[in-house]
Amino acid sequence: MSNSYPFGSEIQAQQIVDTMTQLKGWEDRYRQVIQWGKKLPIMDDADKQEQVLVAGCESSVWLVLEQVDEAWVIKADSDARIVRGLIAIVLAAFNGKTSQQIVEFDLEGYFEQLNLINHLSPSRGNGLKAIVNTIREQAQRTL
């Protein structure tokens, strides 16, 4: 796993949950999501090809998945700050995991613990689902 891509190696899903549950109020959580988005490495423009754009997202979201020694290396980026933060939360759960781990991960429970989805606009919620579905479908194909 490349150290230049921290999500999934330095920041794990449980750390995301622990941080979010300590925050009071949606504004603090929103700010924290944006902070995680700032830590998300910016993809090279060369990787931002039309074929890796995620359909169903209001903002532009680029998603590149590569399987390395059974584990998935996931790179993603967006032109929207909050979406970059949401991507970081997803990558903390999925990056560096095997296909089996991705398919079995209780994402609904994870999002429920974060108390996040009900605060997102419907289009952002649908975009988040599109990102997750793209990753899960890719993982499912390799099982």
Backbone as CSV, one residue per row, in Angstrom:
resi,resn,N_x,N_y,N_z,CA_x,CA_y,CA_z,C_x,C_y,C_z
1,MET,0.854,-1.185,0.000,0.000,0.000,0.000,0.887,1.231,0.000
2,SER,0.661,2.097,-0.892,1.463,3.303,-1.034,1.198,4.275,0.109
3,ASN,2.266,4.774,0.715,2.113,5.754,1.784,1.642,7.102,1.265
4,SER,1.746,7.321,-0.047,1.302,8.586,-0.598,-0.230,8.656,-0.675
5,TYR,-0.863,7.572,-0.359,-2.321,7.549,-0.370,-2.828,7.085,0.980
6,PRO,-3.021,8.018,1.940,-3.207,7.655,3.336,-4.527,6.990,3.701
7,PHE,-5.604,7.247,2.978,-6.874,6.725,3.462,-6.949,5.218,3.322
8,GLY,-7.241,4.574,4.437,-7.277,3.123,4.477,-6.014,2.564,5.094
9,SER,-4.992,3.379,5.253,-3.799,2.903,5.930,-3.542,3.713,7.192
10,GLU,-3.652,5.031,7.101,-3.437,5.864,8.280,-4.734,6.176,9.005
11,ILE,-5.802,6.345,8.279,-7.087,6.671,8.894,-8.044,5.514,8.615
12,GLN,-8.459,4.864,9.687,-9.340,3.707,9.576,-10.783,4.101,9.897
13,ALA,-11.707,3.259,9.477,-13.131,3.523,9.686,-13.454,3.757,11.161
14,GLN,-12.859,2.975,12.051,-13.169,3.132,13.480,-12.733,4.499,14.004
15,GLN,-11.621,5.012,13.497,-11.179,6.354,13.895,-12.181,7.408,13.428
16,ILE,-12.731,7.210,12.240,-13.748,8.125,11.711,-14.965,8.109,12.641
17,VAL,-15.418,6.910,12.998,-16.581,6.771,13.887,-16.290,7.427,15.242
18,ASP,-15.125,7.131,15.814,-14.774,7.686,17.127,-14.765,9.211,17.099
19,THR,-14.189,9.781,16.070,-14.131,11.245,15.945,-15.521,11.833,15.781
20,MET,-16.309,11.259,14.884,-17.637,11.813,14.597,-18.580,11.713,15.798
21,THR,-18.485,10.633,16.558,-19.400,10.477,17.699,-19.048,11.432,18.844
22,GLN,-17.834,11.941,18.856,-17.440,12.895,19.899,-17.879,14.319,19.569
23,LEU,-18.177,14.581,18.310,-18.543,15.932,17.896,-20.001,16.220,18.215
24,LYS,-20.252,17.445,18.619,-21.614,17.867,18.950,-22.163,18.701,17.803
25,GLY,-23.293,18.311,17.292,-23.956,19.118,16.278,-23.462,18.856,14.870
26,TRP,-24.345,19.117,13.922,-24.059,18.849,12.520,-22.971,19.767,11.984
27,GLU,-22.915,21.021,12.422,-21.923,21.962,11.898,-20.506,21.461,12.177
28,ASP,-20.276,20.953,13.399,-18.947,20.422,13.740,-18.621,19.194,12.888
29,ARG,-19.596,18.344,12.689,-19.381,17.151,11.857,-19.086,17.545,10.406
30,TYR,-19.832,18.512,9.911,-19.645,19.006,8.545,-18.211,19.521,8.376
31,ARG,-17.748,20.330,9.350,-16.383,20.861,9.300,-15.357,19.731,9.319
32,GLN,-15.612,18.700,10.135,-14.680,17.578,10.213,-14.630,16.817,8.891
33,VAL,-15.766,16.606,8.268,-15.807,15.924,6.970,-14.975,16.710,5.954
34,ILE,-15.108,18.021,5.959,-14.320,18.856,5.040,-12.828,18.741,5.359
35,GLN,-12.473,18.661,6.644,-11.062,18.499,7.026,-10.497,17.193,6.478
36,TRP,-11.259,16.117,6.591,-10.797,14.839,6.022,-10.640,14.958,4.513
37,GLY,-11.543,15.688,3.886,-11.447,15.901,2.449,-10.171,16.628,2.059
38,LYS,-9.726,17.554,2.910,-8.482,18.280,2.641,-7.268,17.354,2.724
39,LYS,-7.381,16.285,3.512,-6.272,15.327,3.655,-6.238,14.314,2.511
40,LEU,-7.325,14.233,1.781,-7.402,13.303,0.660,-6.451,13.774,-0.437
41,PRO,-5.544,12.912,-0.870,-4.613,13.332,-1.925,-5.360,13.727,-3.199
42,ILE,-4.869,14.763,-3.838,-5.456,15.214,-5.097,-4.954,14.294,-6.205
43,MET,-5.877,13.800,-6.997,-5.502,12.927,-8.110,-4.791,13.724,-9.184
44,ASP,-3.865,13.074,-9.851,-3.225,13.683,-11.003,-4.271,13.917,-12.080
45,ASP,-4.124,15.014,-12.806,-5.065,15.305,-13.891,-5.097,14.172,-14.910
46,ALA,-3.970,13.490,-15.083,-3.901,12.384,-16.048,-4.842,11.240,-15.657
47,ASP,-5.108,11.094,-14.348,-6.013,10.044,-13.870,-7.483,10.446,-13.966
48,LYS,-7.747,11.723,-14.140,-9.127,12.227,-14.167,-9.702,12.119,-15.577
49,GLN,-9.871,10.900,-16.009,-10.402,10.625,-17.333,-11.914,10.449,-17.267
50,GLU,-12.566,10.677,-18.374,-14.022,10.563,-18.418,-14.502,9.163,-18.048
51,GLN,-13.736,8.128,-18.437,-14.178,6.755,-18.169,-14.144,6.398,-16.677
52,VAL,-13.499,7.216,-15.831,-13.487,6.926,-14.395,-14.398,7.873,-13.612
53,LEU,-15.170,8.692,-14.328,-16.181,9.524,-13.668,-17.301,8.625,-13.158
54,VAL,-17.763,8.893,-11.950,-18.841,8.093,-11.357,-20.176,8.680,-11.791
55,ALA,-20.985,7.861,-12.448,-22.320,8.290,-12.865,-23.215,8.404,-11.638
56,GLY,-24.097,9.383,-11.629,-25.044,9.528,-10.529,-24.603,10.535,-9.483
57,CYS,-23.465,11.179,-9.693,-22.984,12.183,-8.757,-23.257,13.571,-9.323
58,GLU,-23.753,14.456,-8.469,-24.014,15.839,-8.872,-22.690,16.545,-9.180
59,SER,-21.688,16.326,-8.338,-20.349,16.877,-8.553,-19.560,15.883,-9.387
60,SER,-18.456,16.341,-9.941,-17.576,15.406,-10.644,-16.832,14.566,-9.614
61,VAL,-16.891,13.258,-9.791,-16.166,12.331,-8.914,-15.424,11.346,-9.799
62,TRP,-14.107,11.281,-9.595,-13.266,10.341,-10.324,-12.881,9.231,-9.376
63,LEU,-12.964,7.993,-9.843,-12.712,6.834,-8.995,-11.879,5.822,-9.772
64,VAL,-10.697,5.523,-9.250,-9.789,4.571,-9.873,-9.526,3.454,-8.868
65,LEU,-9.831,2.230,-9.275,-9.632,1.064,-8.408,-8.600,0.145,-9.033
66,GLU,-7.686,-0.327,-8.201,-6.657,-1.240,-8.663,-6.449,-2.293,-7.585
67,GLN,-6.415,-3.532,-8.001,-6.191,-4.610,-7.049,-4.703,-4.940,-7.032
68,VAL,-4.108,-4.882,-5.838,-2.687,-5.166,-5.658,-2.554,-6.215,-4.555
69,ASP,-2.067,-7.394,-4.919,-1.900,-8.482,-3.939,-3.162,-8.698,-3.104
70,GLU,-4.289,-8.887,-3.771,-5.591,-9.163,-3.127,-6.271,-7.922,-2.548
71,ALA,-5.519,-6.874,-2.234,-6.102,-5.683,-1.615,-6.394,-4.625,-2.680
72,TRP,-7.418,-3.840,-2.416,-7.804,-2.778,-3.344,-7.124,-1.469,-2.969
73,VAL,-6.507,-0.846,-3.953,-5.967,0.501,-3.813,-6.957,1.399,-4.545
74,ILE,-7.558,2.303,-3.803,-8.618,3.126,-4.360,-8.178,4.585,-4.316
75,LYS,-8.239,5.211,-5.463,-7.964,6.643,-5.548,-9.246,7.310,-6.010
76,ALA,-9.570,8.409,-5.370,-10.786,9.127,-5.744,-10.590,10.605,-5.476
77,ASP,-11.323,11.400,-6.217,-11.245,12.847,-6.064,-12.561,13.457,-6.527
78,SER,-12.795,14.679,-6.107,-13.995,15.404,-6.516,-13.674,16.888,-6.598
79,ASP,-14.515,17.598,-7.326,-14.358,19.048,-7.411,-15.143,19.762,-6.309
80,ALA,-15.797,19.014,-5.411,-16.577,19.609,-4.324,-15.960,19.241,-2.968
81,ARG,-15.786,20.236,-2.100,-15.115,20.001,-0.802,-15.817,18.955,0.054
82,ILE,-17.117,19.068,0.196,-17.831,18.117,1.056,-17.775,16.714,0.455
83,VAL,-17.831,16.615,-0.858,-17.776,15.302,-1.502,-16.396,14.673,-1.297
84,ARG,-15.338,15.481,-1.349,-13.997,14.957,-1.049,-13.968,14.355,0.359
85,GLY,-14.631,15.010,1.308,-14.705,14.488,2.670,-15.480,13.188,2.746
86,LEU,-16.578,13.114,2.018,-17.376,11.884,1.990,-16.565,10.745,1.357
87,ILE,-15.807,11.076,0.312,-14.937,10.076,-0.314,-13.926,9.564,0.706
88,ALA,-13.340,10.476,1.481,-12.357,10.078,2.501,-12.972,9.094,3.497
89,ILE,-14.223,9.332,3.877,-14.914,8.439,4.817,-15.103,7.054,4.193
90,VAL,-15.463,7.004,2.918,-15.632,5.725,2.221,-14.283,5.015,2.087
91,LEU,-13.242,5.761,1.723,-11.928,5.139,1.547,-11.365,4.615,2.862
92,ALA,-11.686,5.265,3.965,-11.236,4.763,5.266,-11.802,3.368,5.526
93,ALA,-12.988,3.113,4.983,-13.627,1.802,5.161,-13.136,0.775,4.149
94,PHE,-12.819,1.196,2.927,-12.571,0.240,1.838,-11.132,0.147,1.343
95,ASN,-10.373,1.222,1.392,-9.039,1.213,0.803,-8.120,0.244,1.549
96,GLY,-7.406,-0.576,0.781,-6.487,-1.544,1.385,-7.149,-2.841,1.816
97,LYS,-8.437,-2.967,1.559,-9.180,-4.170,1.959,-9.291,-5.136,0.782
98,THR,-9.556,-6.393,1.102,-9.777,-7.394,0.068,-11.213,-7.270,-0.448
99,SER,-11.494,-7.927,-1.557,-12.854,-7.927,-2.103,-13.842,-8.456,-1.074
100,GLN,-13.478,-9.538,-0.398,-14.353,-10.136,0.612,-14.651,-9.137,1.734
101,GLN,-13.627,-8.451,2.209,-13.812,-7.470,3.280,-14.711,-6.320,2.828
102,ILE,-14.559,-5.896,1.595,-15.388,-4.807,1.075,-16.850,-5.241,0.993
103,VAL,-17.084,-6.418,0.457,-18.450,-6.913,0.294,-19.115,-7.141,1.656
104,GLU,-18.351,-7.604,2.638,-18.913,-7.930,3.950,-19.014,-6.730,4.890
105,PHE,-18.347,-5.630,4.583,-18.337,-4.472,5.476,-19.743,-3.922,5.655
106,ASP,-20.144,-3.688,6.912,-21.480,-3.168,7.226,-21.488,-1.652,7.022
107,LEU,-21.596,-1.250,5.761,-21.537,0.167,5.431,-22.741,0.930,5.978
108,GLU,-23.910,0.306,5.958,-25.100,0.964,6.478,-24.920,1.254,7.967
109,GLY,-24.392,0.282,8.703,-24.122,0.479,10.130,-23.077,1.558,10.367
110,TYR,-22.062,1.565,9.522,-20.996,2.571,9.586,-21.580,3.971,9.405
111,PHE,-22.373,4.152,8.342,-22.974,5.455,8.093,-23.945,5.846,9.210
112,GLU,-24.646,4.853,9.751,-25.572,5.121,10.839,-24.816,5.646,12.060
113,GLN,-23.674,5.025,12.370,-22.856,5.479,13.497,-22.356,6.910,13.282
114,LEU,-22.108,7.272,12.040,-21.614,8.609,11.727,-22.715,9.663,11.779
115,ASN,-23.990,9.216,11.733,-25.147,10.112,11.745,-24.974,11.184,10.675
116,LEU,-24.769,10.728,9.462,-24.378,11.613,8.383,-25.415,11.687,7.266
117,ILE,-25.897,10.546,6.839,-26.737,10.464,5.644,-27.970,11.351,5.733
118,ASN,-28.614,11.373,6.904,-29.846,12.163,7.021,-29.582,13.672,6.959
119,HIS,-28.311,14.083,7.001,-27.972,15.501,6.893,-27.542,15.899,5.483
120,LEU,-27.436,14.911,4.607,-27.014,15.204,3.235,-28.221,15.484,2.355
121,SER,-28.017,16.314,1.356,-29.087,16.534,0.388,-29.322,15.218,-0.355
122,PRO,-30.520,15.019,-0.900,-30.785,13.773,-1.632,-29.773,13.510,-2.750
123,SER,-29.369,14.558,-3.460,-28.417,14.343,-4.556,-27.044,13.926,-4.024
124,ARG,-26.614,14.497,-2.892,-25.334,14.088,-2.297,-25.428,12.653,-1.785
125,GLY,-26.553,12.318,-1.171,-26.752,10.948,-0.690,-26.717,9.949,-1.834
126,ASN,-27.351,10.302,-2.948,-27.342,9.421,-4.123,-25.939,9.305,-4.708
127,GLY,-25.201,10.403,-4.718,-23.827,10.376,-5.208,-22.950,9.489,-4.350
128,LEU,-23.136,9.581,-3.037,-22.373,8.734,-2.116,-22.683,7.262,-2.370
129,LYS,-23.963,6.955,-2.573,-24.352,5.572,-2.876,-23.733,5.106,-4.195
130,ALA,-23.661,5.995,-5.182,-23.070,5.638,-6.475,-21.591,5.292,-6.321
131,ILE,-20.872,6.048,-5.492,-19.453,5.770,-5.236,-19.305,4.407,-4.579
132,VAL,-20.079,4.185,-3.532,-20.029,2.917,-2.793,-20.391,1.753,-3.712
133,ASN,-21.451,1.912,-4.495,-21.887,0.826,-5.383,-20.823,0.492,-6.424
134,THR,-20.149,1.508,-6.949,-19.092,1.272,-7.933,-17.967,0.426,-7.317
135,ILE,-17.564,0.775,-6.105,-16.496,0.024,-5.426,-16.956,-1.396,-5.125
136,ARG,-18.153,-1.524,-4.572,-18.656,-2.856,-4.206,-18.853,-3.756,-5.430
137,GLU,-19.355,-3.197,-6.519,-19.555,-3.993,-7.737,-18.223,-4.502,-8.276
138,GLN,-17.202,-3.656,-8.252,-15.880,-4.057,-8.701,-15.329,-5.183,-7.815
139,ALA,-15.485,-5.027,-6.510,-15.017,-6.052,-5.572,-15.775,-7.362,-5.778
140,GLN,-17.075,-7.257,-5.965,-17.929,-8.449,-6.155,-17.491,-9.248,-7.379
141,ARG,-17.088,-8.535,-8.440,-16.682,-9.205,-9.680,-15.438,-10.078,-9.506
142,THR,-14.650,-9.800,-8.478,-13.399,-10.546,-8.305,-13.531,-11.700,-7.308
143,LEU,-14.725,-11.881,-6.763,-14.916,-12.977,-5.794,-15.114,-14.308,-6.506
